[in-house]
């Protein structure tokens, strides 16, 4: 969950620097036990390290 928390902190910092306040964040991580893609190929490992951001108005 460390990477998810780091990305969340960076997003909060960047938005705050631009005057965006009152935004709620949450993070979650699937980790090695629940990969979204197979780790047998470099492409799968690449996608498993990605971060997905959902914006809900």
C-alpha positions as CSV (number, residue, x, y, z in Angstrom):
1,X,0.0,0.0,0.0
2,X,3.0,2.2,0.3
3,X,2.9,3.3,-3.4
4,X,-0.8,4.0,-3.3
5,X,-0.3,6.2,-0.3
6,X,2.7,8.0,-1.9
7,X,0.6,8.8,-5.0
8,X,-2.3,10.0,-2.9
9,X,0.0,12.3,-0.9
10,X,1.5,13.7,-4.1
11,X,-2.0,14.3,-5.6
12,X,-3.1,16.1,-2.4
13,X,0.0,18.3,-2.5
14,X,-0.3,19.2,-6.2
15,X,-4.0,20.0,-5.9
16,X,-3.5,22.1,-2.7
17,X,-0.7,24.0,-4.5
18,X,-3.2,24.9,-7.2
19,X,-5.8,26.1,-4.7
20,X,-8.1,23.0,-4.8
21,X,-9.3,22.2,-1.3
22,X,-11.9,20.1,0.3
23,X,-11.2,17.0,-1.8
24,X,-11.4,13.6,-0.2
25,X,-9.0,10.9,-1.1
26,X,-8.7,7.2,-0.3
27,X,-6.2,4.6,-1.5
28,X,-6.1,0.9,-1.8
29,X,-3.6,-1.6,-3.0
30,X,-4.1,-5.1,-4.3
31,X,-0.5,-6.2,-3.9
32,X,1.2,-9.5,-5.0
33,X,-1.7,-11.6,-3.7
34,X,-4.3,-10.1,-6.1
35,X,-2.5,-8.9,-9.3
36,X,-4.8,-7.4,-11.9
37,X,-2.6,-8.9,-14.7
38,X,-0.3,-11.9,-14.9
39,X,3.2,-11.3,-13.5
40,X,4.7,-13.8,-15.9
41,X,5.3,-11.1,-18.6
42,X,6.9,-7.7,-18.3
43,X,3.7,-6.1,-19.6
44,X,1.7,-7.6,-16.9
45,X,4.1,-6.5,-14.2
46,X,4.0,-3.0,-15.7
47,X,0.2,-2.8,-15.5
48,X,0.3,-4.2,-11.9
49,X,2.4,-1.2,-10.9
50,X,0.0,1.3,-12.4
51,X,-2.2,3.7,-10.4
52,X,-5.9,4.2,-11.2
53,X,-7.5,7.5,-10.2
54,X,-11.3,7.8,-10.2
55,X,-12.7,11.3,-10.2
56,X,-16.2,11.4,-8.9
57,X,-17.9,14.8,-9.1
